[in-house]
Amino acid sequence: MGHQFDELSRRVIEAAIAVHRELGPGFLESIYESAMKTSLRHRGITYESQKEVAVLFEGEEAGIHRLDLLIEREIVLELKAVKA
């Protein structure tokens, strides 16, 4: 039994693997974010970048969180960069 976002998830993972294969480790997160946006665009996947969302706790705003990428208004993608 599949999940609601299986196909979209597969396409996003495919885009991420393409970035990883091409760039490898060692760059700043901003480089990977830019490359990921290119990879998503080339695959026809829409996204919002650095989207601010309110975080609520017990009905009150606790603060604002900035999402790296919100993909097709369904999947949140938080990017992390590592040296190796």
C-alpha positions as CSV (number, residue, x, y, z in Angstrom):
1,M,0.0,0.0,0.0
2,G,1.5,3.3,-1.1
3,H,1.4,6.7,0.6
4,Q,-0.2,9.9,-0.7
5,F,3.1,11.5,-1.6
6,D,5.1,8.4,-2.9
7,E,5.4,9.7,-6.5
8,L,6.3,13.2,-5.6
9,S,8.8,12.0,-2.9
10,R,10.4,9.7,-5.5
11,R,10.9,12.7,-7.9
12,V,12.3,14.9,-5.1
13,I,14.7,12.2,-4.1
14,E,15.8,11.8,-7.7
15,A,16.5,15.5,-7.9
16,A,18.5,15.4,-4.7
17,I,20.6,12.4,-5.8
18,A,21.4,14.3,-9.0
19,V,22.7,17.2,-7.0
20,H,24.7,14.9,-4.7
21,R,26.2,13.0,-7.7
22,E,27.2,16.2,-9.5
23,L,28.5,18.3,-6.6
24,G,29.5,15.8,-3.9
25,P,30.3,17.1,-0.4
26,G,32.1,20.2,0.8
27,F,30.0,23.2,-0.4
28,L,28.0,25.7,1.6
29,E,24.3,24.9,2.1
30,S,23.4,27.9,-0.1
31,I,25.2,26.2,-3.1
32,Y,23.2,23.0,-2.5
33,E,20.0,24.9,-2.2
34,S,20.6,26.7,-5.5
35,A,21.5,23.4,-7.2
36,M,18.4,21.7,-5.7
37,K,16.1,24.4,-7.0
38,T,17.7,24.0,-10.5
39,S,17.2,20.2,-10.2
40,L,13.6,20.6,-9.2
41,R,12.9,23.0,-12.0
42,H,14.4,20.7,-14.6
43,R,12.1,18.0,-13.4
44,G,9.0,20.2,-13.5
45,I,8.6,20.3,-9.8
46,T,7.3,23.5,-8.3
47,Y,8.5,24.9,-5.0
48,E,8.6,27.9,-2.7
49,S,12.0,28.9,-1.3
50,Q,12.7,30.3,2.2
51,K,9.0,30.4,3.0
52,E,8.1,31.8,6.4
53,V,5.5,30.0,8.4
54,A,4.1,30.8,11.8
55,V,4.7,28.2,14.6
56,L,1.8,27.9,17.0
57,F,1.8,26.6,20.5
58,E,-1.4,26.2,22.4
59,G,-3.1,28.6,20.0
60,E,-0.5,31.3,20.2
61,E,2.3,32.2,17.9
62,A,5.6,30.9,19.3
63,G,7.7,32.4,16.4
64,I,8.4,32.3,12.7
65,H,10.2,29.4,11.0
66,R,11.7,29.7,7.6
67,L,11.4,26.5,5.4
68,D,14.3,25.9,3.0
69,L,12.0,24.5,0.4
70,L,8.2,23.8,0.3
71,I,7.7,21.5,-2.6
72,E,4.3,21.6,-4.4
73,R,2.8,22.8,-1.1
74,E,3.0,19.2,0.2
75,I,6.6,18.3,1.2
76,V,9.0,20.3,3.4
77,L,12.6,19.9,2.4
78,E,15.3,21.1,4.9
79,L,18.8,21.1,3.5
80,K,21.9,20.3,5.4
81,A,25.5,20.5,4.2
82,V,28.4,18.3,5.4
83,K,32.1,18.4,4.9
84,A,32.5,14.8,3.9
